Amino acid sequence: MNHSSVKQWGINLVLIALAAMLGLVLETAQASPQTAVQAPTCPAVLNHSFDRLQDEKPQSLCQYAGKVVLVVNTASFCGFTSQYKGLEALNTQYKDRGLVVLGFPSNDFAQEKGSNKDIADFCESTFGVKFPMFTKTQVTGDGAAPLFKQLTAQTGQKPRWNFHKYLIGRDGKVIDQYSSMTGPESKTLLSAIDTALKAKP
């Protein structure tokens, strides 16, 4: 083998090595986006979409995955309507720790006959409600929204009246349900919320 052939042979080896290294880099780069960041998993109980009360734009409840969620069916003309104030205070007090209150106005008990705009105006002007609220929703019976069917199935208890509450943990599992008589200031509810907030997702 002459000097020229040896030189060419060496060049070929270098090119092969470079090509192999380049292929490895490209393979790693392509794999990185898939493995670097995993999207949070949306639990089945939150895998639903509802229209926002204020503007009727669809909202996925998956955005609350990893939080402690208190689901409440509400009404504007009920003996328990004043609980709006306590629910807003609860949401404000604990939201930085991971709690969110979700309100679902319902006319299932004939105490929410207004339009979505009427409900939104009432909640904001009367009680200063800032926690997420959604458009009027059926919460009992065959026509109940899938979310409430799941909550009923998992707790064995459908909403018996307005301001029935369901507490969902960070892991997406339903912790417990509370009747209208259990107000936002209830020690039983507050203790359950505090315990749920301390749990890891």
Backbone as JSON Lines, residues from 0, in Angstrom:
{"i":0,"aa":"M","n":[0.86,-1.19,0.0],"ca":[0.0,0.0,0.0],"c":[0.89,1.23,0.0]}
{"i":1,"aa":"N","n":[0.72,2.13,-1.01],"ca":[1.56,3.31,-1.09],"c":[1.08,4.38,-0.11]}
{"i":2,"aa":"H","n":[1.86,5.48,-0.03],"ca":[1.59,6.54,0.94],"c":[0.23,7.19,0.7]}
{"i":3,"aa":"S","n":[-0.12,7.36,-0.57],"ca":[-1.4,7.99,-0.94],"c":[-2.59,7.15,-0.48]}
{"i":4,"aa":"S","n":[-2.46,5.83,-0.65],"ca":[-3.54,4.93,-0.25],"c":[-3.73,4.93,1.27]}
{"i":5,"aa":"V","n":[-2.59,4.92,1.99],"ca":[-2.65,4.96,3.46],"c":[-3.34,6.23,3.93]}
{"i":6,"aa":"K","n":[-3.0,7.34,3.29],"ca":[-3.59,8.63,3.65],"c":[-5.1,8.61,3.43]}
{"i":7,"aa":"Q","n":[-5.51,8.07,2.26],"ca":[-6.94,8.02,1.93],"c":[-7.69,7.09,2.9]}
{"i":8,"aa":"W","n":[-7.03,5.99,3.25],"ca":[-7.62,5.04,4.19],"c":[-7.86,5.69,5.54]}
{"i":9,"aa":"G","n":[-6.89,6.5,5.98],"ca":[-7.02,7.21,7.25],"c":[-8.16,8.22,7.21]}
{"i":10,"aa":"I","n":[-8.27,8.92,6.09],"ca":[-9.34,9.91,5.93],"c":[-10.71,9.22,6.0]}
{"i":11,"aa":"N","n":[-10.79,8.06,5.33],"ca":[-12.06,7.32,5.33],"c":[-12.46,6.9,6.74]}
{"i":12,"aa":"L","n":[-11.49,6.45,7.53],"ca":[-11.76,6.05,8.91],"c":[-12.3,7.22,9.73]}
{"i":13,"aa":"V","n":[-11.66,8.38,9.54],"ca":[-12.09,9.59,10.26],"c":[-13.53,9.97,9.87]}
{"i":14,"aa":"L","n":[-13.82,9.9,8.56],"ca":[-15.17,10.24,8.09],"c":[-16.22,9.28,8.65]}
{"i":15,"aa":"I","n":[-15.88,7.99,8.71],"ca":[-16.81,6.99,9.26],"c":[-17.09,7.27,10.74]}
{"i":16,"aa":"A","n":[-16.02,7.6,11.47],"ca":[-16.16,7.89,12.89],"c":[-17.03,9.13,13.12]}
{"i":17,"aa":"L","n":[-16.8,10.17,12.28],"ca":[-17.58,11.41,12.4],"c":[-19.06,11.16,12.1]}
{"i":18,"aa":"A","n":[-19.3,10.32,11.09],"ca":[-20.68,10.01,10.7],"c":[-21.4,9.28,11.83]}
{"i":19,"aa":"A","n":[-20.68,8.35,12.47],"ca":[-21.26,7.6,13.58],"c":[-21.59,8.52,14.74]}
{"i":20,"aa":"M","n":[-20.66,9.46,15.04],"ca":[-20.89,10.4,16.14],"c":[-22.06,11.32,15.84]}
{"i":21,"aa":"L","n":[-22.16,11.78,14.59],"ca":[-23.24,12.67,14.19],"c":[-24.59,11.96,14.31]}
{"i":22,"aa":"G","n":[-24.63,10.69,13.91],"ca":[-25.86,9.92,14.01],"c":[-26.31,9.78,15.46]}
{"i":23,"aa":"L","n":[-25.34,9.57,16.37],"ca":[-25.65,9.42,17.78],"c":[-26.21,10.72,18.35]}
{"i":24,"aa":"V","n":[-25.61,11.85,17.95],"ca":[-26.07,13.16,18.42],"c":[-27.51,13.43,17.96]}
{"i":25,"aa":"L","n":[-27.77,13.13,16.68],"ca":[-29.11,13.36,16.14],"c":[-30.15,12.49,16.84]}
{"i":26,"aa":"E","n":[-29.79,11.23,17.11],"ca":[-30.71,10.31,17.78],"c":[-31.04,10.8,19.18]}
{"i":27,"aa":"T","n":[-30.0,11.3,19.88],"ca":[-30.21,11.82,21.23],"c":[-31.08,13.06,21.21]}
{"i":28,"aa":"A","n":[-30.84,13.93,20.23],"ca":[-31.6,15.18,20.12],"c":[-33.07,14.9,19.84]}
{"i":29,"aa":"Q","n":[-33.33,13.89,19.02],"ca":[-34.71,13.56,18.68],"c":[-35.43,12.93,19.87]}
{"i":30,"aa":"A","n":[-34.7,12.21,20.68],"ca":[-35.32,11.53,21.82],"c":[-35.56,12.47,22.99]}
{"i":31,"aa":"S","n":[-34.73,13.51,23.13],"ca":[-34.79,14.39,24.28],"c":[-36.13,15.05,24.51]}
{"i":32,"aa":"P","n":[-36.76,15.65,23.48],"ca":[-38.04,16.32,23.74],"c":[-39.1,15.38,24.29]}
{"i":33,"aa":"Q","n":[-39.02,14.11,23.97],"ca":[-40.04,13.16,24.41],"c":[-39.8,12.74,25.86]}
{"i":34,"aa":"T","n":[-38.55,12.74,26.27],"ca":[-38.25,12.22,27.6],"c":[-37.97,13.32,28.62]}
{"i":35,"aa":"A","n":[-37.66,14.53,28.18],"ca":[-37.26,15.59,29.1],"c":[-38.44,16.08,29.94]}
{"i":36,"aa":"V","n":[-39.59,16.33,29.31],"ca":[-40.74,16.88,30.02],"c":[-41.96,16.01,29.78]}
{"i":37,"aa":"Q","n":[-42.5,15.48,30.83],"ca":[-43.7,14.67,30.73],"c":[-44.91,15.53,31.1]}
{"i":38,"aa":"A","n":[-45.94,15.54,30.26],"ca":[-47.14,16.3,30.56],"c":[-47.86,15.66,31.75]}
{"i":39,"aa":"P","n":[-48.41,16.49,32.64],"ca":[-49.12,15.92,33.79],"c":[-50.32,15.09,33.34]}
{"i":40,"aa":"T","n":[-50.52,13.99,34.01],"ca":[-51.62,13.11,33.66],"c":[-52.93,13.68,34.19]}
{"i":41,"aa":"C","n":[-53.96,13.65,33.35],"ca":[-55.27,14.15,33.78],"c":[-56.09,12.98,34.32]}
{"i":42,"aa":"P","n":[-56.45,13.03,35.6],"ca":[-57.26,11.93,36.17],"c":[-58.64,11.89,35.53]}
{"i":43,"aa":"A","n":[-59.24,10.71,35.51],"ca":[-60.53,10.51,34.85],"c":[-61.61,11.46,35.36]}
{"i":44,"aa":"V","n":[-61.61,11.72,36.66],"ca":[-62.66,12.55,37.23],"c":[-62.57,14.0,36.76]}
{"i":45,"aa":"L","n":[-61.39,14.43,36.31],"ca":[-61.23,15.8,35.81],"c":[-61.17,15.86,34.28]}
{"i":46,"aa":"N","n":[-61.28,14.73,33.65],"ca":[-61.16,14.7,32.19],"c":[-62.49,15.09,31.52]}
{"i":47,"aa":"H","n":[-62.9,16.31,31.79],"ca":[-64.16,16.84,31.27],"c":[-63.97,18.3,30.89]}
{"i":48,"aa":"S","n":[-64.85,18.79,30.06],"ca":[-64.82,20.19,29.65],"c":[-66.18,20.83,29.92]}
{"i":49,"aa":"F","n":[-66.15,22.04,30.48],"ca":[-67.36,22.81,30.75],"c":[-67.17,24.23,30.24]}
{"i":50,"aa":"D","n":[-68.27,24.88,29.9],"ca":[-68.19,26.28,29.47],"c":[-68.08,27.18,30.69]}
{"i":51,"aa":"R","n":[-67.16,28.15,30.61],"ca":[-66.99,29.11,31.7],"c":[-68.23,29.99,31.81]}
{"i":52,"aa":"L","n":[-68.63,30.29,33.02],"ca":[-69.87,31.03,33.25],"c":[-69.85,32.42,32.62]}
{"i":53,"aa":"Q","n":[-68.72,33.11,32.77],"ca":[-68.67,34.51,32.36],"c":[-68.74,34.72,30.85]}
{"i":54,"aa":"D","n":[-68.12,33.84,30.07],"ca":[-68.08,34.06,28.62],"c":[-68.46,32.83,27.81]}
{"i":55,"aa":"E","n":[-68.83,31.75,28.51],"ca":[-69.27,30.5,27.88],"c":[-68.22,29.89,26.95]}
{"i":56,"aa":"K","n":[-66.95,30.12,27.27],"ca":[-65.86,29.51,26.51],"c":[-65.48,28.18,27.16]}
{"i":57,"aa":"P","n":[-65.26,27.13,26.35],"ca":[-64.94,25.81,26.9],"c":[-63.67,25.83,27.75]}
{"i":58,"aa":"Q","n":[-63.74,25.15,28.87],"ca":[-62.59,25.04,29.77],"c":[-62.39,23.58,30.15]}
{"i":59,"aa":"S","n":[-61.18,23.09,30.02],"ca":[-60.88,21.71,30.43],"c":[-60.56,21.68,31.91]}
{"i":60,"aa":"L","n":[-61.18,20.78,32.63],"ca":[-60.89,20.63,34.06],"c":[-59.52,20.0,34.28]}
{"i":61,"aa":"C","n":[-58.9,19.5,33.21],"ca":[-57.56,18.92,33.33],"c":[-56.55,19.97,33.79]}
{"i":62,"aa":"Q","n":[-56.87,21.24,33.61],"ca":[-55.95,22.3,34.05],"c":[-55.8,22.3,35.58]}
{"i":63,"aa":"Y","n":[-56.7,21.61,36.29],"ca":[-56.62,21.55,37.74],"c":[-56.01,20.25,38.24]}
{"i":64,"aa":"A","n":[-55.46,19.45,37.33],"ca":[-54.78,18.21,37.73],"c":[-53.65,18.53,38.69]}
{"i":65,"aa":"G","n":[-53.52,17.77,39.75],"ca":[-52.47,18.0,40.74],"c":[-52.89,18.92,41.87]}
{"i":66,"aa":"K","n":[-54.07,19.51,41.76],"ca":[-54.59,20.38,42.81],"c":[-55.61,19.62,43.66]}
{"i":67,"aa":"V","n":[-55.92,20.18,44.81],"ca":[-57.04,19.69,45.6],"c":[-58.25,20.47,45.11]}
{"i":68,"aa":"V","n":[-59.3,19.76,44.72],"ca":[-60.46,20.38,44.08],"c":[-61.71,20.18,44.92]}
{"i":69,"aa":"L","n":[-62.44,21.27,45.15],"ca":[-63.72,21.2,45.84],"c":[-64.81,21.55,44.84]}
{"i":70,"aa":"V","n":[-65.59,20.55,44.45],"ca":[-66.67,20.73,43.47],"c":[-67.97,21.01,44.23]}
{"i":71,"aa":"V","n":[-68.67,22.08,43.83],"ca":[-69.89,22.48,44.52],"c":[-70.98,22.82,43.51]}
{"i":72,"aa":"N","n":[-72.17,22.23,43.68],"ca":[-73.3,22.66,42.84],"c":[-74.01,23.81,43.56]}
{"i":73,"aa":"T","n":[-74.19,24.92,42.88],"ca":[-74.65,26.14,43.52],"c":[-76.01,26.6,42.98]}
{"i":74,"aa":"A","n":[-76.57,27.6,43.66],"ca":[-77.84,28.2,43.23],"c":[-77.94,29.6,43.84]}
{"i":75,"aa":"S","n":[-78.59,30.49,43.12],"ca":[-78.65,31.89,43.54],"c":[-79.79,32.19,44.52]}
{"i":76,"aa":"F","n":[-80.8,31.34,44.55],"ca":[-81.96,31.63,45.39],"c":[-82.26,30.45,46.31]}
{"i":77,"aa":"C","n":[-81.34,30.24,47.22],"ca":[-81.39,29.09,48.11],"c":[-81.04,29.56,49.52]}
{"i":78,"aa":"G","n":[-81.52,28.81,50.5],"ca":[-81.18,29.16,51.88],"c":[-79.7,29.05,52.17]}
{"i":79,"aa":"F","n":[-78.98,28.34,51.31],"ca":[-77.54,28.17,51.5],"c":[-76.71,29.07,50.58]}
{"i":80,"aa":"T","n":[-77.36,29.98,49.85],"ca":[-76.65,30.81,48.88],"c":[-75.55,31.64,49.53]}
{"i":81,"aa":"S","n":[-75.72,31.98,50.8],"ca":[-74.7,32.77,51.5],"c":[-73.38,32.02,51.61]}
{"i":82,"aa":"Q","n":[-73.38,30.71,51.35],"ca":[-72.13,29.94,51.38],"c":[-71.16,30.4,50.3]}
{"i":83,"aa":"Y","n":[-71.66,31.11,49.3],"ca":[-70.76,31.67,48.29],"c":[-69.63,32.46,48.95]}
{"i":84,"aa":"K","n":[-69.99,33.24,49.96],"ca":[-68.99,34.08,50.64],"c":[-67.91,33.22,51.28]}
{"i":85,"aa":"G","n":[-68.33,32.16,51.96],"ca":[-67.36,31.27,52.6],"c":[-66.53,30.5,51.6]}
{"i":86,"aa":"L","n":[-67.14,30.11,50.49],"ca":[-66.4,29.38,49.46],"c":[-65.33,30.27,48.82]}
{"i":87,"aa":"E","n":[-65.67,31.53,48.6],"ca":[-64.69,32.46,48.04],"c":[-63.54,32.68,49.02]}
{"i":88,"aa":"A","n":[-63.88,32.81,50.32],"ca":[-62.84,32.97,51.35],"c":[-61.94,31.74,51.4]}
{"i":89,"aa":"L","n":[-62.55,30.57,51.28],"ca":[-61.81,29.31,51.3],"c":[-60.84,29.25,50.12]}
{"i":90,"aa":"N","n":[-61.34,29.59,48.94],"ca":[-60.51,29.57,47.74],"c":[-59.35,30.56,47.85]}
{"i":91,"aa":"T","n":[-59.64,31.74,48.38],"ca":[-58.6,32.77,48.53],"c":[-57.54,32.34,49.54]}
{"i":92,"aa":"Q","n":[-58.0,31.77,50.65],"ca":[-57.09,31.4,51.73],"c":[-56.13,30.28,51.35]}
{"i":93,"aa":"Y","n":[-56.63,29.32,50.57],"ca":[-55.84,28.11,50.32],"c":[-55.34,27.96,48.88]}
{"i":94,"aa":"K","n":[-55.67,28.9,48.0],"ca":[-55.3,28.7,46.6],"c":[-53.79,28.63,46.4]}
{"i":95,"aa":"D","n":[-53.02,29.37,47.19],"ca":[-51.56,29.33,47.04],"c":[-50.97,28.0,47.49]}
{"i":96,"aa":"R","n":[-51.74,27.25,48.26],"ca":[-51.28,25.91,48.7],"c":[-51.77,24.82,47.74]}
{"i":97,"aa":"G","n":[-52.64,25.2,46.8],"ca":[-53.06,24.21,45.79],"c":[-54.52,23.85,45.78]}
{"i":98,"aa":"L","n":[-55.36,24.62,46.49],"ca":[-56.81,24.34,46.47],"c":[-57.49,25.18,45.4]}
{"i":99,"aa":"V","n":[-58.5,24.6,44.75],"ca":[-59.36,25.37,43.86],"c":[-60.81,24.93,44.09]}
{"i":100,"aa":"V","n":[-61.69,25.92,44.23],"ca":[-63.12,25.67,44.36],"c":[-63.74,25.82,42.97]}
{"i":101,"aa":"L","n":[-64.53,24.86,42.56],"ca":[-65.2,24.91,41.25],"c":[-66.71,24.93,41.48]}
{"i":102,"aa":"G","n":[-67.37,25.99,40.98],"ca":[-68.8,26.13,41.17],"c":[-69.6,25.77,39.92]}
{"i":103,"aa":"F","n":[-70.65,24.98,40.12],"ca":[-71.51,24.55,39.02],"c":[-72.96,24.92,39.33]}
{"i":104,"aa":"P","n":[-73.41,26.09,38.87],"ca":[-74.8,26.47,39.1],"c":[-75.73,25.42,38.51]}
{"i":105,"aa":"S","n":[-76.82,25.14,39.24],"ca":[-77.75,24.12,38.77],"c":[-79.18,24.49,39.15]}
{"i":106,"aa":"N","n":[-80.09,24.19,38.25],"ca":[-81.51,24.42,38.53],"c":[-82.23,23.12,38.86]}
{"i":107,"aa":"D","n":[-81.47,22.1,39.23],"ca":[-82.07,20.8,39.56],"c":[-83.07,20.91,40.7]}
{"i":108,"aa":"F","n":[-82.88,21.9,41.57],"ca":[-83.78,22.06,42.71],"c":[-84.61,23.34,42.58]}
{"i":109,"aa":"A","n":[-84.76,23.78,41.32],"ca":[-85.64,24.9,40.96],"c":[-85.3,26.21,41.68]}
{"i":110,"aa":"Q","n":[-84.0,26.44,41.9],"ca":[-83.6,27.68,42.57],"c":[-82.5,28.42,41.8]}
{"i":111,"aa":"E","n":[-82.4,28.12,40.51],"ca":[-81.42,28.79,39.65],"c":[-82.04,28.95,38.26]}
{"i":112,"aa":"K","n":[-83.0,29.83,38.13],"ca":[-83.77,29.96,36.89],"c":[-83.2,31.01,35.94]}
{"i":113,"aa":"G","n":[-82.27,31.84,36.4],"ca":[-81.72,32.91,35.57],"c":[-80.8,32.42,34.48]}
{"i":114,"aa":"S","n":[-80.41,33.34,33.6],"ca":[-79.46,33.03,32.53],"c":[-78.05,32.94,33.12]}
{"i":115,"aa":"N","n":[-77.13,32.45,32.31],"ca":[-75.74,32.38,32.78],"c":[-75.21,33.76,33.11]}
{"i":116,"aa":"K","n":[-75.59,34.77,32.34],"ca":[-75.15,36.14,32.6],"c":[-75.74,36.64,33.92]}
{"i":117,"aa":"D","n":[-77.01,36.32,34.15],"ca":[-77.65,36.72,35.41],"c":[-76.9,36.11,36.6]}
{"i":118,"aa":"I","n":[-76.55,34.84,36.48],"ca":[-75.84,34.14,37.56],"c":[-74.47,34.77,37.79]}
{"i":119,"aa":"A","n":[-73.75,35.02,36.71],"ca":[-72.4,35.59,36.81],"c":[-72.45,36.96,37.49]}
{"i":120,"aa":"D","n":[-73.4,37.8,37.06],"ca":[-73.53,39.14,37.64],"c":[-73.88,39.05,39.12]}
{"i":121,"aa":"F","n":[-74.8,38.14,39.47],"ca":[-75.22,37.98,40.86],"c":[-74.05,37.55,41.74]}
{"i":122,"aa":"C","n":[-73.32,36.54,41.3],"ca":[-72.21,36.0,42.09],"c":[-71.13,37.04,42.34]}
{"i":123,"aa":"E","n":[-70.83,37.81,41.3],"ca":[-69.76,38.8,41.42],"c":[-70.19,40.0,42.24]}
{"i":124,"aa":"S","n":[-71.38,40.53,41.95],"ca":[-71.82,41.76,42.62],"c":[-72.24,41.51,44.06]}
{"i":125,"aa":"T","n":[-72.82,40.35,44.35],"ca":[-73.32,40.08,45.7],"c":[-72.27,39.48,46.62]}
{"i":126,"aa":"F","n":[-71.46,38.57,46.1],"ca":[-70.5,37.86,46.95],"c":[-69.04,38.0,46.51]}
{"i":127,"aa":"G","n":[-68.79,38.73,45.44],"ca":[-67.42,38.92,44.97],"c":[-66.74,37.63,44.58]}
{"i":128,"aa":"V","n":[-67.51,36.71,44.0],"ca":[-66.97,35.39,43.64],"c":[-65.91,35.51,42.55]}
{"i":129,"aa":"K","n":[-64.74,34.94,42.83],"ca":[-63.64,34.94,41.86],"c":[-63.23,33.51,41.48]}
{"i":130,"aa":"F","n":[-63.64,32.52,42.29],"ca":[-63.26,31.15,41.97],"c":[-63.97,30.71,40.69]}
{"i":131,"aa":"P","n":[-63.41,29.74,39.97],"ca":[-63.98,29.32,38.68],"c":[-65.42,28.86,38.79]}
{"i":132,"aa":"M","n":[-66.25,29.42,37.91],"ca":[-67.66,29.04,37.85],"c":[-67.98,28.63,36.41]}
{"i":133,"aa":"F","n":[-68.92,27.71,36.27],"ca":[-69.27,27.21,34.95],"c":[-70.76,27.4,34.69]}
{"i":134,"aa":"T","n":[-71.16,27.23,33.44],"ca":[-72.55,27.46,33.07],"c":[-73.47,26.44,33.73]}
{"i":135,"aa":"K","n":[-74.75,26.73,33.72],"ca":[-75.74,25.88,34.39],"c":[-75.58,24.42,33.99]}
{"i":136,"aa":"T","n":[-75.58,23.57,35.0],"ca":[-75.25,22.15,34.81],"c":[-76.27,21.27,35.52]}
{"i":137,"aa":"Q","n":[-76.68,20.2,34.87],"ca":[-77.52,19.21,35.55],"c":[-76.62,18.31,36.38]}
{"i":138,"aa":"V","n":[-76.97,18.12,37.64],"ca":[-76.1,17.38,38.55],"c":[-76.72,16.1,39.08]}
{"i":139,"aa":"T","n":[-78.01,15.87,38.79],"ca":[-78.67,14.65,39.25],"c":[-79.46,14.03,38.09]}
{"i":140,"aa":"G","n":[-79.84,12.77,38.25],"ca":[-80.67,12.1,37.26],"c":[-79.9,11.58,36.06]}
{"i":141,"aa":"D","n":[-80.63,11.03,35.11],"ca":[-80.02,10.43,33.92],"c":[-79.27,11.45,33.08]}
{"i":142,"aa":"G","n":[-79.74,12.69,33.1],"ca":[-79.11,13.73,32.29],"c":[-77.99,14.47,32.98]}
{"i":143,"aa":"A","n":[-77.57,13.98,34.14],"ca":[-76.5,14.64,34.89],"c":[-75.2,14.67,34.07]}
{"i":144,"aa":"A","n":[-74.43,15.71,34.25],"ca":[-73.13,15.81,33.58],"c":[-72.26,14.63,34.01]}
{"i":145,"aa":"P","n":[-71.45,14.09,33.09],"ca":[-70.59,12.94,33.42],"c":[-69.76,13.14,34.69]}
{"i":146,"aa":"L","n":[-69.29,14.36,34.93],"ca":[-68.52,14.62,36.15],"c":[-69.32,14.25,37.38]}
{"i":147,"aa":"F","n":[-70.57,14.7,37.42],"ca":[-71.39,14.44,38.61],"c":[-71.84,12.98,38.68]}
{"i":148,"aa":"K","n":[-71.96,12.33,37.54],"ca":[-72.25,10.9,37.56],"c":[-71.08,10.15,38.19]}
{"i":149,"aa":"Q","n":[-69.85,10.56,37.85],"ca":[-68.67,9.92,38.42],"c":[-68.58,10.18,39.92]}
{"i":150,"aa":"L","n":[-68.81,11.43,40.31],"ca":[-68.74,11.78,41.73],"c":[-69.78,11.0,42.53]}
{"i":151,"aa":"T","n":[-70.97,10.87,41.96],"ca":[-72.03,10.12,42.61],"c":[-71.67,8.64,42.73]}
{"i":152,"aa":"A","n":[-71.12,8.08,41.65],"ca":[-70.75,6.67,41.64],"c":[-69.63,6.38,42.64]}
{"i":153,"aa":"Q","n":[-68.68,7.29,42.76],"ca":[-67.52,7.05,43.62],"c":[-67.81,7.27,45.1]}
{"i":154,"aa":"T","n":[-68.82,8.09,45.39],"ca":[-69.13,8.36,46.8],"c":[-70.42,7.69,47.25]}
{"i":155,"aa":"G","n":[-71.22,7.23,46.28],"ca":[-72.51,6.64,46.62],"c":[-73.54,7.67,47.02]}
{"i":156,"aa":"Q","n":[-73.24,8.94,46.74],"ca":[-74.16,10.0,47.14],"c":[-74.27,11.07,46.06]}
{"i":157,"aa":"K","n":[-75.48,11.23,45.51],"ca":[-75.72,12.32,44.56],"c":[-76.02,13.59,45.35]}
{"i":158,"aa":"P","n":[-75.92,14.75,44.71],"ca":[-76.3,15.99,45.4],"c":[-77.75,15.93,45.86]}
{"i":159,"aa":"R","n":[-77.96,16.13,47.14],"ca":[-79.32,16.08,47.69],"c":[-79.96,17.46,47.7]}
{"i":160,"aa":"W","n":[-79.15,18.48,47.52],"ca":[-79.64,19.86,47.51],"c":[-78.52,20.74,46.97]}
{"i":161,"aa":"N","n":[-78.78,22.01,46.86],"ca":[-77.75,22.96,46.41],"c":[-76.61,23.02,47.43]}
{"i":162,"aa":"F","n":[-75.43,23.31,46.93],"ca":[-74.22,23.46,47.75],"c":[-73.78,22.14,48.38]}
{"i":163,"aa":"H","n":[-74.03,21.04,47.64],"ca":[-73.43,19.76,48.0],"c":[-71.97,19.83,47.55]}
{"i":164,"aa":"K","n":[-71.07,19.21,48.29],"ca":[-69.64,19.37,48.03],"c":[-68.95,18.02,47.87]}
{"i":165,"aa":"Y","n":[-68.0,18.0,46.93],"ca":[-67.17,16.81,46.71],"c":[-65.71,17.25,46.76]}
{"i":166,"aa":"L","n":[-64.91,16.59,47.58],"ca":[-63.5,16.93,47.7],"c":[-62.66,15.9,46.95]}
{"i":167,"aa":"I","n":[-61.84,16.39,46.02],"ca":[-60.98,15.54,45.2],"c":[-59.52,15.82,45.56]}
{"i":168,"aa":"G","n":[-58.75,14.76,45.79],"ca":[-57.35,14.91,46.18],"c":[-56.44,15.22,45.0]}
{"i":169,"aa":"R","n":[-55.19,15.51,45.32],"ca":[-54.19,15.83,44.28],"c":[-54.01,14.67,43.3]}
{"i":170,"aa":"D","n":[-54.27,13.46,43.77],"ca":[-54.11,12.27,42.92],"c":[-55.33,12.01,42.04]}
{"i":171,"aa":"G","n":[-56.33,12.89,42.13],"ca":[-57.52,12.74,41.3],"c":[-58.55,11.78,41.87]}
{"i":172,"aa":"K","n":[-58.33,11.31,43.09],"ca":[-59.29,10.41,43.72],"c":[-60.23,11.2,44.63]}
{"i":173,"aa":"V","n":[-61.51,10.84,44.6],"ca":[-62.5,11.53,45.42],"c":[-62.28,11.15,46.88]}
{"i":174,"aa":"I","n":[-62.1,12.15,47.73],"ca":[-61.82,11.9,49.15],"c":[-63.11,11.7,49.94]}
{"i":175,"aa":"D","n":[-64.08,12.61,49.73],"ca":[-65.33,12.52,50.48],"c":[-66.35,13.47,49.88]}
{"i":176,"aa":"Q","n":[-67.57,13.38,50.37],"ca":[-68.65,14.28,49.96],"c":[-69.28,14.87,51.21]}
{"i":177,"aa":"Y","n":[-69.85,16.06,51.05],"ca":[-70.41,16.78,52.19],"c":[-71.75,17.39,51.8]}
{"i":178,"aa":"S","n":[-72.72,17.29,52.67],"ca":[-74.04,17.82,52.38],"c":[-74.04,19.35,52.47]}
{"i":179,"aa":"S","n":[-75.15,19.94,52.08],"ca":[-75.3,21.39,52.14],"c":[-75.11,21.92,53.56]}
{"i":180,"aa":"M","n":[-75.42,21.08,54.54],"ca":[-75.32,21.49,55.94],"c":[-73.86,21.69,56.38]}
{"i":181,"aa":"T","n":[-72.93,21.11,55.65],"ca":[-71.51,21.3,55.95],"c":[-71.04,22.54,55.22]}
{"i":182,"aa":"G","n":[-70.91,23.63,55.94],"ca":[-70.52,24.9,55.34],"c":[-69.03,24.99,55.09]}
{"i":183,"aa":"P","n":[-68.59,26.02,54.35],"ca":[-67.17,26.2,54.05],"c":[-66.3,26.39,55.29]}
{"i":184,"aa":"E","n":[-66.92,26.81,56.4],"ca":[-66.15,27.03,57.63],"c":[-66.12,25.8,58.53]}
{"i":185,"aa":"S","n":[-66.77,24.71,58.08],"ca":[-66.84,23.5,58.9],"c":[-65.45,22.97,59.24]}
{"i":186,"aa":"K","n":[-65.24,22.63,60.51],"ca":[-63.95,22.09,60.92],"c":[-63.66,20.75,60.25]}
{"i":187,"aa":"T","n":[-64.73,19.98,60.03],"ca":[-64.57,18.69,59.35],"c":[-64.04,18.89,57.94]}
{"i":188,"aa":"L","n":[-64.63,19.83,57.21],"ca":[-64.2,20.11,55.83],"c":[-62.81,20.71,55.82]}
{"i":189,"aa":"L","n":[-62.56,21.67,56.7],"ca":[-61.25,22.34,56.73],"c":[-60.13,21.35,57.06]}
{"i":190,"aa":"S","n":[-60.41,20.43,57.96],"ca":[-59.41,19.41,58.33],"c":[-59.11,18.51,57.13]}
{"i":191,"aa":"A","n":[-60.15,18.11,56.4],"ca":[-59.97,17.24,55.23],"c":[-59.18,17.97,54.14]}
{"i":192,"aa":"I","n":[-59.47,19.24,53.95],"ca":[-58.75,20.04,52.95],"c":[-57.28,20.16,53.32]}
{"i":193,"aa":"D","n":[-57.02,20.46,54.6],"ca":[-55.64,20.62,55.07],"c":[-54.84,19.32,54.86]}
{"i":194,"aa":"T","n":[-55.45,18.21,55.2],"ca":[-54.78,16.91,55.01],"c":[-54.5,16.64,53.54]}
{"i":195,"aa":"A","n":[-55.49,16.96,52.7],"ca":[-55.35,16.73,51.26],"c":[-54.26,17.6,50.66]}
{"i":196,"aa":"L","n":[-54.14,18.83,51.14],"ca":[-53.12,19.75,50.62],"c":[-51.71,19.29,50.98]}
{"i":197,"aa":"K","n":[-51.56,18.61,52.1],"ca":[-50.25,18.14,52.53],"c":[-49.8,16.89,51.76]}
{"i":198,"aa":"A","n":[-50.74,16.21,51.14],"ca":[-50.41,15.0,50.4],"c":[-49.71,15.33,49.09]}
{"i":199,"aa":"K","n":[-48.82,14.45,48.66],"ca":[-48.13,14.64,47.39],"c":[-49.02,14.17,46.24]}
{"i":200,"aa":"P","n":[-48.88,14.83,45.07],"ca":[-49.7,14.4,43.91],"c":[-49.42,12.96,43.54]}
